[in-house]
Amino acid sequence: MMSLKGMTWNHPRGYDPMVACSRLWQEKTGVSIEWEKRSLQDFESFPVEELARAYDLIVIDHPHVGQITAEKCLAPLDVPGREAERDALARASVGRSYPSYNWQGRQWAFPIDAATQVQAWRPDLIAAAPTIWTEVLELAERGRVLMPLRPPHSLMCFFTLAADLGRPCAVEGPGDLVDPETGETVIEMLREIAALVDPVCLTMDPIAVFEKMAKAGSRIACAPLIYGYVPYATAGFRPNRLFFCDMPSVGSNGPVGSALGGTGIAVSAFSAAGRQAIDFAYWIASGDVQRGPYAAAGGQPGHAAAWEDAAVNAATGDFYRATRATLEGAWVRPRHDGYMAFQQAASDRLNEGLAGRQDASRVVADINRLFRESFAPAVAG
């Protein structure tokens, strides 16, 4: 029996569906896959090349594609003879999930998990979720709001707010990330809400916020910009069930410009079982698997067949239908080689500015400088 190794991230949403689907795959093909997991923070920053040398299958973020293309550590999935399957996956993309893994004309991963910054709320605590940013601030003044601002989520909020204002950040260089006026406006917006929520938000990722919202006795009613996590929308997962909906608007264009997240299944270029690994990638990304065993095991599918499925929505408090508009209007982050290091450095600089109440123009200037510098390796190469 052939055995493969895979790496994913350490949360029921990231791990459980991979194990459940791999069990079915072994029954179907005789090929076993052993999954290991890393913490969310490590998952976002660990070098993909090191993972590719140790694993056959890797779950990745789309902003890695520029780096992994330069390092030649992943195998492209657009293999000859499977064009019809890829066309079907592309047509079933939720928002820009599928094209987000396409770089320099090749497809480096298939979306298996679709996510973007949406809104989480507690209908047992408030009558309706905020639809505009001023309503969020009113709730925050009453101590009812948390927002994950631990790097890189602070920068994701920066991206989302700029794009929803109708002035999205740049995705290509080598110029500035954002015009100074927009950048300063967004920093002032973040500073305003950061001053209203618990200061611990600067150390919280989405999981930490959800855990606090969902625990017994919690009075937190809203997380206005947070990556959706479908397990918290299921009954019985935690003492309090969370519900999800479109993000509140800050501009006049509705819930558009949210910073796209999610994950994709990729195959190591160094795998001795590349063909078998690619077969699994096509299978687990397909509609029947995504809306069936993948969703049933607590996954958050990346295929429209699952997002539109009545049973999948019924089990999750309409998680997918209620956030679909935000996903369809989501903004794809920069993906060039050098972006991942920029994301960390810019998030750290932004948080330093928020915590120290530093001049917004200085913070924006530094972030723009970091963005310009992030293209230097590609220019030099």
C-alpha positions, -999 to 999 in steps of 0.1 A, spaced: 0 0 0 13 35 -9 15 60 19 17 98 15 23 125 41 4 158 43 6 190 63 -23 212 73 -31 237 101 -40 229 136 -78 235 140 -107 212 136 -117 231 104 -82 225 89 -75 190 101 -106 169 106 -119 171 70 -85 161 56 -84 130 79 -120 121 71 -116 125 33 -83 106 33 -99 77 50 -124 75 21 -96 80 -4 -78 50 10 -109 29 7 -113 41 -29 -77 38 -41 -56 20 -15 -34 51 -10 -31 62 26 -24 98 36 -11 107 71 -18 143 81 2 164 105 -6 199 116 10 232 126 -4 261 147 -22 288 128 5 313 134 32 289 122 11 279 93 10 315 81 47 320 83 66 287 80 87 284 48 68 264 22 100 250 7 108 232 40 74 217 41 76 206 4 108 187 12 90 168 40 55 163 27 37 152 -4 6 173 1 6 208 17 -23 231 25 -12 266 16 -24 303 16 -27 319 -18 -3 348 -10 25 321 -10 22 315 -47 49 340 -58 74 326 -33 67 290 -41 69 297 -78 103 313 -74 115 284 -52 101 258 -76 90 237 -46 54 229 -57 42 209 -87 17 228 -110 -17 211 -110 -27 220 -146 -15 187 -159 -25 177 -195 -57 157 -200 -76 171 -170 -87 204 -185 -125 196 -181 -120 190 -144 -101 222 -139 -127 242 -159 -154 228 -136 -134 238 -105 -129 273 -120 -166 277 -127 -174 266 -91 -150 291 -75 -165 310 -46 -154 346 -53 -118 346 -65 -107 316 -46 -97 295 -76 -78 322 -95 -60 333 -64 -38 302 -67 -30 309 -104 4 326 -109 25 332 -140 0 311 -160 0 280 -139 -23 266 -113 -4 259 -80 -33 248 -58 -70 241 -58 -93 258 -32 -105 235 -6 -115 261 20 -130 295 11 -129 323 36 -127 361 39 -132 387 66 -170 386 74 -189 393 106 -197 370 135 -225 379 159 -248 365 186 -285 369 178 -293 360 214 -275 392 225 -284 417 198 -315 420 176 -295 424 143 -259 425 132 -245 459 123 -247 467 86 -227 500 87 -195 509 106 -211 535 128 -233 508 143 -202 488 151 -187 517 170 -219 521 190 -217 485 201 -180 488 208 -187 517 231 -210 494 251 -182 468 255 -199 443 232 -173 440 204 -140 422 199 -118 423 168 -87 401 161 -58 425 157 -28 402 162 -5 402 132 -13 396 104 -50 402 111 -45 439 118 -31 443 83 -60 423 69 -84 448 85 -64 476 70 -67 460 36 -105 454 40 -113 489 52 -93 505 24 -110 484 -3 -145 489 12 -139 526 11 -134 522 -27 -97 528 -26 -81 493 -25 -44 488 -18 -21 479 -46 -14 443 -55 16 449 -77 47 470 -73 71 485 -72 52 516 -60 33 523 -28 8 500 -12 -17 528 -5 -21 565 -11 -12 584 21 -47 599 25 -65 565 24 -38 549 46 -41 576 72 -79 574 71 -79 537 77 -53 539 105 -75 564 123 -105 541 119 -85 512 133 -72 534 161 -108 544 170 -121 509 173 -89 497 190 -95 523 217 -130 510 223 -124 472 224 -104 453 250 -66 460 245 -61 423 245 -75 423 209 -40 433 197 -28 398 208 -59 379 195 -63 359 163 -98 349 151 -98 316 170 -91 335 203 -120 359 196 -144 331 187 -135 312 218 -143 343 239 -175 350 221 -187 314 223 -179 307 259 -206 304 286 -215 338 300 -199 358 273 -214 393 266 -195 398 233 -221 402 207 -201 411 175 -168 406 157 -172 430 127 -142 419 107 -130 384 112 -123 354 91 -153 330 91 -149 297 110 -178 274 102 -174 250 132 -185 279 155 -217 281 135 -227 246 143 -249 237 172 -230 222 202 -195 230 191 -192 255 219 -216 267 247 -229 296 226 -235 292 189 -222 320 167 -239 332 135 -222 348 106 -232 374 80 -218 399 56 -193 424 69 -206 459 78 -199 485 52 -178 516 57 -182 530 22 -213 532 -1 -206 501 -21 -219 474 2 -197 446 16 -169 447 -9 -131 445 -6 -128 420 22 -93 405 23 -96 370 9 -83 341 30 -90 304 27 -66 276 18 -57 254 -11 -44 219 -16 -9 218 -32 15 191 -42 52 190 -35 75 192 -65 98 168 -45 72 141 -40 81 106 -52 44 100 -56 34 132 -74 8 116 -97 -10 100 -67 -9 133 -48 -23 152 -77 -51 127 -81 -61 133 -44 -59 171 -49 -84 169 -78 -107 146 -59 -108 165 -26 -115 198 -44 -144 184 -64 -180 194 -58 -193 161 -45 -165 157 -20 -166 193 -8 -204 194 -2 -204 158 12 -177 143 34 -156 174 35 -184 197 49 -197 169 71 -164 166 89 -164 203 98 -145 217 68 -153 250 53 -155 242 16 -141 262 -13 -166 248 -39 -198 266 -48 -217 233 -47 -213 232 -10 -220 269 -5 -253 265 -23 -263 232 -7 -294 233 14 -283 207 39 -248 222 44 -264 256 51 -291 241 74 -263 225 96 -245 258 99 -271 285 105 -269 296 69 -232 304 73 -226 301 35 -256 319 22 -253 347 48 -217 355 39 -216 347 2 -219 384 -10 -189 394 10 -169 364 -4 -179 372 -40 -167 408 -35 -135 399 -17 -101 414 -26 -70 392 -34 -39 402 -16 -5 407 -33 12 374 -41 47 383 -53 78 367 -40 86 389 -10 50 395 0 50 371 30 79 389 47 62 422 40 29 410 55 46 402 88 67 434 89 38 456 79 15 440 105 41 445 132 46 482 122 9 488 121 4 473 156 33 493 169 16 524 156 -18 514 170 -5 505 205 17 536 207 -8 560 191 19 571 167 14 596 140 -6 579 112 14 596 84 46 580 98 30 546 100 17 548 64 51 560 51 68 531 68 43 505 54 46 520 19 84 518 22 82 481 33 60 474 4 83 489 -21 113 471 -6 94 438 -8 99 438 -45 137 442 -43 145 404 -44 124 400 -76 140 431 -92 175 419 -82 168 384 -95 
